[in-house]
Amino acid sequence: MIEKMALFAAVTLPLWNIPLIIRMIKRRSSEDISLYWTFGVWGCLAAMTPRALVSSDPIFRIYNIVNLAVFTIVVAAVWKYRKRETK
């Protein structure tokens, strides 16, 4: 039962990024989200991926894969909706 709950949490937790993505798309802006934070979080997730992929813990593997996939969409949305300064 504990493993099933952990697996559910591992898949569900990264999905909480979806409202953030939807908000950026609706507003067509990501100005309130720091690029440093976005790329910092993504970089840490990417750095953890090799260890997650060889881990014997399936919940850690699934969490890392789902989190990296969903957060990559966050990064793409932040980058796409970042307003460029024009001179």
LOZAVO-125261 format. One record per residue: residue in one letter; x, y, z of N, C-alpha, C in turn. Coordinates in Angstrom, 1 decimal. Example, Ala and Ser with C-alpha at 12.3 -4.5 7.8 and 13.67 -1.06 7.14 Angstrom:
REM LOZAVO-125261
@type = A	n_c1 = 13.2	n_c2 = -5.7	n_c3 = 7.8	ca_c1 = 12.3	ca_c2 = -4.5	ca_c3 = 7.8	c_c1 = 13.2	c_c2 = -3.3	c_c3 = 7.8
@type = S	n_c1 = 12.8	n_c2 = -2.2	n_c3 = 7.1	ca_c1 = 13.7	ca_c2 = -1.1	ca_c3 = 7.1	c_c1 = 12.9	c_c2 = 0.0	c_c3 = 7.9
***
This chain:
REM LOZAVO-125261
@type = M	n_c1 = 0.8	n_c2 = -1.2	n_c3 = 0.0	ca_c1 = 0.0	ca_c2 = 0.0	ca_c3 = 0.0	c_c1 = 0.9	c_c2 = 1.3	c_c3 = 0.0
@type = I	n_c1 = 1.9	n_c2 = 1.2	n_c3 = 0.8	ca_c1 = 2.8	ca_c2 = 2.4	ca_c3 = 0.9	c_c1 = 3.5	c_c2 = 2.7	c_c3 = -0.5
@type = E	n_c1 = 3.9	n_c2 = 1.6	n_c3 = -1.2	ca_c1 = 4.5	ca_c2 = 1.8	ca_c3 = -2.5	c_c1 = 3.5	c_c2 = 2.3	c_c3 = -3.5
@type = K	n_c1 = 2.3	n_c2 = 1.9	n_c3 = -3.5	ca_c1 = 1.3	ca_c2 = 2.4	ca_c3 = -4.4	c_c1 = 1.0	c_c2 = 3.9	c_c3 = -4.1
@type = M	n_c1 = 1.0	n_c2 = 4.3	n_c3 = -2.9	ca_c1 = 0.8	ca_c2 = 5.7	ca_c3 = -2.5	c_c1 = 2.0	c_c2 = 6.5	c_c3 = -3.0
@type = A	n_c1 = 3.2	n_c2 = 6.0	n_c3 = -2.8	ca_c1 = 4.4	ca_c2 = 6.7	ca_c3 = -3.3	c_c1 = 4.4	c_c2 = 6.8	c_c3 = -4.8
@type = L	n_c1 = 4.0	n_c2 = 5.7	n_c3 = -5.5	ca_c1 = 4.0	ca_c2 = 5.8	ca_c3 = -7.0	c_c1 = 2.9	c_c2 = 6.8	c_c3 = -7.4
@type = F	n_c1 = 1.8	n_c2 = 6.8	n_c3 = -6.8	ca_c1 = 0.8	ca_c2 = 7.8	ca_c3 = -7.1	c_c1 = 1.3	c_c2 = 9.3	c_c3 = -6.9
@type = A	n_c1 = 2.0	n_c2 = 9.5	n_c3 = -5.8	ca_c1 = 2.6	ca_c2 = 10.8	ca_c3 = -5.5	c_c1 = 3.7	c_c2 = 11.1	c_c3 = -6.5
@type = A	n_c1 = 4.5	n_c2 = 10.1	n_c3 = -6.9	ca_c1 = 5.6	ca_c2 = 10.4	ca_c3 = -7.9	c_c1 = 5.1	c_c2 = 10.8	c_c3 = -9.2
@type = V	n_c1 = 3.9	n_c2 = 10.3	n_c3 = -9.6	ca_c1 = 3.3	ca_c2 = 10.7	ca_c3 = -10.9	c_c1 = 2.5	c_c2 = 12.0	c_c3 = -10.8
@type = T	n_c1 = 1.9	n_c2 = 12.2	n_c3 = -9.6	ca_c1 = 1.0	ca_c2 = 13.3	ca_c3 = -9.5	c_c1 = 1.7	c_c2 = 14.6	c_c3 = -9.2
@type = L	n_c1 = 2.8	n_c2 = 14.6	n_c3 = -8.3	ca_c1 = 3.5	ca_c2 = 15.8	ca_c3 = -7.9	c_c1 = 3.9	c_c2 = 16.6	c_c3 = -9.1
@type = P	n_c1 = 4.6	n_c2 = 16.1	n_c3 = -10.1	ca_c1 = 5.0	ca_c2 = 16.9	ca_c3 = -11.2	c_c1 = 3.9	c_c2 = 17.5	c_c3 = -12.0
@type = L	n_c1 = 2.7	n_c2 = 16.9	n_c3 = -11.9	ca_c1 = 1.5	ca_c2 = 17.4	ca_c3 = -12.7	c_c1 = 1.0	c_c2 = 18.8	c_c3 = -12.1
@type = W	n_c1 = 1.5	n_c2 = 19.1	n_c3 = -10.9	ca_c1 = 1.1	ca_c2 = 20.4	ca_c3 = -10.4	c_c1 = 1.7	c_c2 = 21.6	c_c3 = -11.1
@type = N	n_c1 = 2.7	n_c2 = 21.3	n_c3 = -12.0	ca_c1 = 3.2	ca_c2 = 22.3	ca_c3 = -12.9	c_c1 = 2.3	c_c2 = 22.7	c_c3 = -14.0
@type = I	n_c1 = 1.3	n_c2 = 21.8	n_c3 = -14.3	ca_c1 = 0.4	ca_c2 = 22.1	ca_c3 = -15.4	c_c1 = -0.4	c_c2 = 23.4	c_c3 = -15.2
@type = P	n_c1 = -0.9	n_c2 = 23.7	n_c3 = -14.1	ca_c1 = -1.6	ca_c2 = 25.0	ca_c3 = -13.9	c_c1 = -0.6	c_c2 = 26.2	c_c3 = -14.2
@type = L	n_c1 = 0.6	n_c2 = 26.1	n_c3 = -13.9	ca_c1 = 1.6	ca_c2 = 27.1	ca_c3 = -14.2	c_c1 = 1.7	c_c2 = 27.3	c_c3 = -15.7
@type = I	n_c1 = 1.8	n_c2 = 26.2	n_c3 = -16.4	ca_c1 = 1.9	ca_c2 = 26.2	ca_c3 = -17.8	c_c1 = 0.7	c_c2 = 26.9	c_c3 = -18.4
@type = I	n_c1 = -0.5	n_c2 = 26.4	n_c3 = -18.0	ca_c1 = -1.7	ca_c2 = 27.0	ca_c3 = -18.5	c_c1 = -1.8	c_c2 = 28.5	c_c3 = -18.2
@type = R	n_c1 = -1.4	n_c2 = 28.9	n_c3 = -17.1	ca_c1 = -1.5	ca_c2 = 30.4	ca_c3 = -16.7	c_c1 = -0.6	c_c2 = 31.2	c_c3 = -17.7
@type = M	n_c1 = 0.6	n_c2 = 30.6	n_c3 = -18.0	ca_c1 = 1.5	ca_c2 = 31.3	ca_c3 = -18.9	c_c1 = 0.9	c_c2 = 31.4	c_c3 = -20.3
@type = I	n_c1 = 0.3	n_c2 = 30.3	n_c3 = -20.7	ca_c1 = -0.3	ca_c2 = 30.3	ca_c3 = -22.1	c_c1 = -1.5	c_c2 = 31.3	c_c3 = -22.1
@type = K	n_c1 = -2.3	n_c2 = 31.3	n_c3 = -21.1	ca_c1 = -3.5	ca_c2 = 32.2	ca_c3 = -21.1	c_c1 = -3.0	c_c2 = 33.7	c_c3 = -21.1
@type = R	n_c1 = -2.0	n_c2 = 34.0	n_c3 = -20.3	ca_c1 = -1.6	ca_c2 = 35.4	ca_c3 = -20.2	c_c1 = -0.6	c_c2 = 35.8	c_c3 = -21.2
@type = R	n_c1 = 0.0	n_c2 = 34.8	n_c3 = -21.9	ca_c1 = 1.0	ca_c2 = 35.0	ca_c3 = -22.9	c_c1 = 2.2	c_c2 = 35.7	c_c3 = -22.3
@type = S	n_c1 = 2.5	n_c2 = 35.4	n_c3 = -21.1	ca_c1 = 3.6	ca_c2 = 36.0	ca_c3 = -20.4	c_c1 = 4.2	c_c2 = 35.1	c_c3 = -19.4
@type = S	n_c1 = 5.5	n_c2 = 35.2	n_c3 = -19.2	ca_c1 = 6.2	ca_c2 = 34.4	ca_c3 = -18.1	c_c1 = 7.1	c_c2 = 35.4	c_c3 = -17.4
@type = E	n_c1 = 6.8	n_c2 = 36.6	n_c3 = -17.4	ca_c1 = 7.6	ca_c2 = 37.7	ca_c3 = -16.8	c_c1 = 7.8	c_c2 = 37.5	c_c3 = -15.3
@type = D	n_c1 = 6.8	n_c2 = 36.9	n_c3 = -14.6	ca_c1 = 6.8	ca_c2 = 36.7	ca_c3 = -13.2	c_c1 = 7.6	c_c2 = 35.5	c_c3 = -12.7
@type = I	n_c1 = 8.2	n_c2 = 34.8	n_c3 = -13.7	ca_c1 = 9.0	ca_c2 = 33.6	ca_c3 = -13.4	c_c1 = 10.4	c_c2 = 33.8	c_c3 = -13.8
@type = S	n_c1 = 11.3	n_c2 = 33.6	n_c3 = -12.8	ca_c1 = 12.7	ca_c2 = 33.9	ca_c3 = -13.0	c_c1 = 13.3	c_c2 = 32.8	c_c3 = -13.9
@type = L	n_c1 = 14.1	n_c2 = 33.3	n_c3 = -14.9	ca_c1 = 14.8	ca_c2 = 32.4	ca_c3 = -15.8	c_c1 = 15.9	c_c2 = 31.6	c_c3 = -15.0
@type = Y	n_c1 = 16.5	n_c2 = 32.3	n_c3 = -14.1	ca_c1 = 17.5	ca_c2 = 31.6	ca_c3 = -13.2	c_c1 = 16.9	c_c2 = 30.5	c_c3 = -12.5
@type = W	n_c1 = 15.7	n_c2 = 30.7	n_c3 = -11.9	ca_c1 = 15.0	ca_c2 = 29.6	ca_c3 = -11.2	c_c1 = 14.7	c_c2 = 28.5	c_c3 = -12.1
@type = T	n_c1 = 14.1	n_c2 = 28.9	n_c3 = -13.2	ca_c1 = 13.6	ca_c2 = 27.9	ca_c3 = -14.2	c_c1 = 14.8	c_c2 = 27.0	c_c3 = -14.7
@type = F	n_c1 = 15.8	n_c2 = 27.6	n_c3 = -15.1	ca_c1 = 16.9	ca_c2 = 26.8	ca_c3 = -15.6	c_c1 = 17.7	c_c2 = 26.1	c_c3 = -14.5
@type = G	n_c1 = 17.7	n_c2 = 26.7	n_c3 = -13.3	ca_c1 = 18.3	ca_c2 = 26.0	ca_c3 = -12.2	c_c1 = 17.6	c_c2 = 24.8	c_c3 = -11.8
@type = V	n_c1 = 16.3	n_c2 = 24.8	n_c3 = -11.7	ca_c1 = 15.5	ca_c2 = 23.6	ca_c3 = -11.3	c_c1 = 15.7	c_c2 = 22.6	c_c3 = -12.4
@type = W	n_c1 = 15.6	n_c2 = 23.0	n_c3 = -13.7	ca_c1 = 15.7	ca_c2 = 22.0	ca_c3 = -14.8	c_c1 = 17.1	c_c2 = 21.4	c_c3 = -14.8
@type = G	n_c1 = 18.1	n_c2 = 22.2	n_c3 = -14.5	ca_c1 = 19.5	ca_c2 = 21.7	ca_c3 = -14.5	c_c1 = 19.7	c_c2 = 20.7	c_c3 = -13.4
@type = C	n_c1 = 19.1	n_c2 = 20.9	n_c3 = -12.2	ca_c1 = 19.2	ca_c2 = 20.0	ca_c3 = -11.1	c_c1 = 18.5	c_c2 = 18.7	c_c3 = -11.5
@type = L	n_c1 = 17.3	n_c2 = 18.8	n_c3 = -12.1	ca_c1 = 16.6	ca_c2 = 17.6	ca_c3 = -12.5	c_c1 = 17.4	c_c2 = 16.8	c_c3 = -13.5
@type = A	n_c1 = 18.0	n_c2 = 17.5	n_c3 = -14.5	ca_c1 = 18.7	ca_c2 = 16.8	ca_c3 = -15.5	c_c1 = 20.0	c_c2 = 16.1	c_c3 = -14.9
@type = A	n_c1 = 20.6	n_c2 = 16.8	n_c3 = -13.9	ca_c1 = 21.8	ca_c2 = 16.2	ca_c3 = -13.3	c_c1 = 21.5	c_c2 = 15.0	c_c3 = -12.4
@type = M	n_c1 = 20.2	n_c2 = 14.9	n_c3 = -11.9	ca_c1 = 19.8	ca_c2 = 13.8	ca_c3 = -11.1	c_c1 = 19.4	c_c2 = 12.6	c_c3 = -12.0
@type = T	n_c1 = 19.1	n_c2 = 12.8	n_c3 = -13.2	ca_c1 = 18.5	ca_c2 = 11.8	ca_c3 = -14.1	c_c1 = 19.4	c_c2 = 10.6	c_c3 = -14.3
@type = P	n_c1 = 20.7	n_c2 = 10.7	n_c3 = -14.5	ca_c1 = 21.5	ca_c2 = 9.5	ca_c3 = -14.7	c_c1 = 21.4	c_c2 = 8.6	c_c3 = -13.4
@type = R	n_c1 = 21.5	n_c2 = 9.2	n_c3 = -12.2	ca_c1 = 21.4	ca_c2 = 8.3	ca_c3 = -11.0	c_c1 = 20.0	c_c2 = 7.7	c_c3 = -10.9
@type = A	n_c1 = 18.9	n_c2 = 8.5	n_c3 = -11.3	ca_c1 = 17.6	ca_c2 = 7.9	ca_c3 = -11.2	c_c1 = 17.4	c_c2 = 6.8	c_c3 = -12.2
@type = L	n_c1 = 18.0	n_c2 = 6.9	n_c3 = -13.4	ca_c1 = 17.8	ca_c2 = 5.8	ca_c3 = -14.4	c_c1 = 18.5	c_c2 = 4.5	c_c3 = -14.0
@type = V	n_c1 = 19.5	n_c2 = 4.6	n_c3 = -13.2	ca_c1 = 20.2	ca_c2 = 3.3	ca_c3 = -12.8	c_c1 = 19.8	c_c2 = 2.9	c_c3 = -11.4
@type = S	n_c1 = 18.9	n_c2 = 3.6	n_c3 = -10.8	ca_c1 = 18.4	ca_c2 = 3.3	ca_c3 = -9.4	c_c1 = 17.6	c_c2 = 2.0	c_c3 = -9.4
@type = S	n_c1 = 17.7	n_c2 = 1.3	n_c3 = -8.4	ca_c1 = 16.8	ca_c2 = 0.1	ca_c3 = -8.2	c_c1 = 15.4	c_c2 = 0.4	c_c3 = -7.7
@type = D	n_c1 = 15.3	n_c2 = 1.7	n_c3 = -7.3	ca_c1 = 14.0	ca_c2 = 2.2	ca_c3 = -6.8	c_c1 = 13.1	c_c2 = 2.6	c_c3 = -7.9
@type = P	n_c1 = 12.1	n_c2 = 1.9	n_c3 = -8.3	ca_c1 = 11.2	ca_c2 = 2.3	ca_c3 = -9.4	c_c1 = 10.5	c_c2 = 3.6	c_c3 = -9.2
@type = I	n_c1 = 10.2	n_c2 = 3.9	n_c3 = -8.0	ca_c1 = 9.4	ca_c2 = 5.1	ca_c3 = -7.7	c_c1 = 10.3	c_c2 = 6.3	c_c3 = -8.0
@type = F	n_c1 = 11.6	n_c2 = 6.3	n_c3 = -7.6	ca_c1 = 12.5	ca_c2 = 7.4	ca_c3 = -7.9	c_c1 = 12.7	c_c2 = 7.5	c_c3 = -9.4
@type = R	n_c1 = 12.8	n_c2 = 6.4	n_c3 = -10.1	ca_c1 = 13.0	ca_c2 = 6.5	ca_c3 = -11.6	c_c1 = 11.8	c_c2 = 7.1	c_c3 = -12.2
@type = I	n_c1 = 10.6	n_c2 = 6.7	n_c3 = -11.8	ca_c1 = 9.3	ca_c2 = 7.2	ca_c3 = -12.4	c_c1 = 9.2	c_c2 = 8.7	c_c3 = -12.1
@type = Y	n_c1 = 9.4	n_c2 = 9.1	n_c3 = -10.8	ca_c1 = 9.3	ca_c2 = 10.5	ca_c3 = -10.4	c_c1 = 10.3	c_c2 = 11.3	c_c3 = -11.2
@type = N	n_c1 = 11.5	n_c2 = 10.9	n_c3 = -11.4	ca_c1 = 12.5	ca_c2 = 11.7	ca_c3 = -12.1	c_c1 = 12.1	c_c2 = 11.9	c_c3 = -13.6
@type = I	n_c1 = 11.7	n_c2 = 10.8	n_c3 = -14.2	ca_c1 = 11.3	ca_c2 = 10.9	ca_c3 = -15.6	c_c1 = 10.1	c_c2 = 11.8	c_c3 = -15.8
@type = V	n_c1 = 9.0	n_c2 = 11.6	n_c3 = -15.0	ca_c1 = 7.8	ca_c2 = 12.4	ca_c3 = -15.2	c_c1 = 8.2	c_c2 = 13.9	c_c3 = -14.8
@type = N	n_c1 = 8.9	n_c2 = 14.1	n_c3 = -13.8	ca_c1 = 9.2	ca_c2 = 15.5	ca_c3 = -13.4	c_c1 = 10.1	c_c2 = 16.2	c_c3 = -14.4
@type = L	n_c1 = 11.1	n_c2 = 15.5	n_c3 = -14.9	ca_c1 = 11.9	ca_c2 = 16.1	ca_c3 = -16.0	c_c1 = 11.1	c_c2 = 16.4	c_c3 = -17.2
@type = A	n_c1 = 10.2	n_c2 = 15.5	n_c3 = -17.6	ca_c1 = 9.4	ca_c2 = 15.7	ca_c3 = -18.8	c_c1 = 8.4	c_c2 = 16.9	c_c3 = -18.6
@type = V	n_c1 = 7.7	n_c2 = 17.0	n_c3 = -17.5	ca_c1 = 6.8	ca_c2 = 18.0	ca_c3 = -17.3	c_c1 = 7.5	c_c2 = 19.4	c_c3 = -17.1
@type = F	n_c1 = 8.6	n_c2 = 19.3	n_c3 = -16.4	ca_c1 = 9.4	ca_c2 = 20.6	ca_c3 = -16.2	c_c1 = 10.0	c_c2 = 21.1	c_c3 = -17.4
@type = T	n_c1 = 10.3	n_c2 = 20.2	n_c3 = -18.4	ca_c1 = 10.9	ca_c2 = 20.6	ca_c3 = -19.7	c_c1 = 9.8	c_c2 = 21.4	c_c3 = -20.4
@type = I	n_c1 = 8.5	n_c2 = 21.1	n_c3 = -20.2	ca_c1 = 7.4	ca_c2 = 21.8	ca_c3 = -20.8	c_c1 = 7.4	c_c2 = 23.2	c_c3 = -20.1
@type = V	n_c1 = 7.6	n_c2 = 23.3	n_c3 = -18.8	ca_c1 = 7.6	ca_c2 = 24.5	ca_c3 = -18.1	c_c1 = 8.7	c_c2 = 25.4	c_c3 = -18.7
@type = V	n_c1 = 9.9	n_c2 = 24.9	n_c3 = -18.9	ca_c1 = 11.0	ca_c2 = 25.6	ca_c3 = -19.4	c_c1 = 10.7	c_c2 = 26.2	c_c3 = -20.8
@type = A	n_c1 = 10.1	n_c2 = 25.3	n_c3 = -21.6	ca_c1 = 9.7	ca_c2 = 25.8	ca_c3 = -23.0	c_c1 = 8.7	c_c2 = 26.9	c_c3 = -22.9
@type = A	n_c1 = 7.7	n_c2 = 26.8	n_c3 = -22.1	ca_c1 = 6.7	ca_c2 = 27.8	ca_c3 = -21.9	c_c1 = 7.3	c_c2 = 29.1	c_c3 = -21.4
@type = V	n_c1 = 8.1	n_c2 = 29.0	n_c3 = -20.4	ca_c1 = 8.8	ca_c2 = 30.2	ca_c3 = -19.9	c_c1 = 9.6	c_c2 = 30.9	c_c3 = -21.0
@type = W	n_c1 = 10.3	n_c2 = 30.1	n_c3 = -21.7	ca_c1 = 11.2	ca_c2 = 30.7	ca_c3 = -22.8	c_c1 = 10.3	c_c2 = 31.3	c_c3 = -23.9
@type = K	n_c1 = 9.2	n_c2 = 30.6	n_c3 = -24.3	ca_c1 = 8.4	ca_c2 = 31.0	ca_c3 = -25.4	c_c1 = 7.7	c_c2 = 32.3	c_c3 = -25.0
@type = Y	n_c1 = 7.2	n_c2 = 32.4	n_c3 = -23.8	ca_c1 = 6.4	ca_c2 = 33.6	ca_c3 = -23.4	c_c1 = 7.2	c_c2 = 34.7	c_c3 = -22.7
@type = R	n_c1 = 8.5	n_c2 = 34.6	n_c3 = -22.8	ca_c1 = 9.3	ca_c2 = 35.6	ca_c3 = -22.2	c_c1 = 9.3	c_c2 = 36.8	c_c3 = -23.2
@type = K	n_c1 = 8.9	n_c2 = 38.0	n_c3 = -22.8	ca_c1 = 8.9	ca_c2 = 39.1	ca_c3 = -23.6	c_c1 = 10.3	c_c2 = 39.6	c_c3 = -23.9
@type = R	n_c1 = 10.6	n_c2 = 39.8	n_c3 = -25.1	ca_c1 = 12.0	ca_c2 = 40.3	ca_c3 = -25.5	c_c1 = 11.9	c_c2 = 41.8	c_c3 = -25.5
@type = E	n_c1 = 13.0	n_c2 = 42.4	n_c3 = -25.0	ca_c1 = 13.1	ca_c2 = 43.9	ca_c3 = -25.0	c_c1 = 13.5	c_c2 = 44.3	c_c3 = -26.4
@type = T	n_c1 = 12.8	n_c2 = 45.2	n_c3 = -27.0	ca_c1 = 13.1	ca_c2 = 45.7	ca_c3 = -28.3	c_c1 = 13.5	c_c2 = 47.2	c_c3 = -28.2
@type = K	n_c1 = 14.5	n_c2 = 47.5	n_c3 = -29.0	ca_c1 = 15.0	ca_c2 = 48.9	ca_c3 = -28.9	c_c1 = 14.8	c_c2 = 49.6	c_c3 = -30.3
***
